Amino acid sequence: MKYRVVWTADATSDILELWTSSSDKAAVSAAARLIDRVLEQQPLNEKHEVIDGFGTAVRVPVGVDFRVDNGNRVVFVLAAWQITDD
């Protein structure tokens, strides 16, 4: 069963700022879509540890913090930031 992914206003603002300032907008968009799909399907199995419902997902060039509401099958994306390959 899928989870519903909800980006908070702060996370939406973060990703918009990241996209706007990026020289590779396609990469930011693709990473955000991939994060959505991963969190929709298996948020508790994300490779970064999920503790007490809070976790981090990283798909270069985007990282996000999220919270899982398992009872309602909702994932809230709380913040987004830029990740580099370095």
Residue pairs with C-beta under 8 A, 6 or more apart in sequence:
1 73
2 40
2 41
2 73
3 39
3 40
3 41
3 43
3 68
3 73
3 74
3 75
4 40
4 73
4 74
4 75
5 36
5 39
5 40
5 74
5 75
5 77
6 74
6 75
6 76
6 77
7 15
7 76
7 77
8 76
8 77
8 78
10 78
10 79
11 64
11 77
11 78
11 79
11 80
14 79
14 80
14 81
15 28
15 32
15 62
15 80
18 28
18 61
18 62
18 80
18 81
18 82
19 25
19 28
19 29
19 32
22 28
22 61
22 82
24 61
27 60
27 61
28 61
28 62
31 59
31 60
31 61
31 62
32 62
32 80
34 59
35 57
35 59
35 62
35 64
35 77
38 46
38 57
38 59
39 46
39 57
39 66
39 75
39 77
40 75
43 50
43 55
43 66
43 68
43 75
44 50
44 55
44 68
44 70
46 55
46 56
46 57
48 55
48 56
48 57
48 58
49 55
50 68
53 67
53 68
53 69
53 70
54 65
54 66
54 67
54 68
55 65
55 66
55 67
55 68
56 63
56 64
56 65
56 66
57 63
57 64
57 66
58 64
58 83
59 83
60 83
60 84
60 85
61 82
61 83
61 84
61 85
62 80
62 81
62 82
62 83
63 80
63 81
63 82
63 83
64 77
64 78
64 79
64 80
64 81
65 77
65 78
65 79
66 75
66 76
66 77
66 78
67 75
67 76
67 78
68 74
68 75
68 76
69 75
69 76
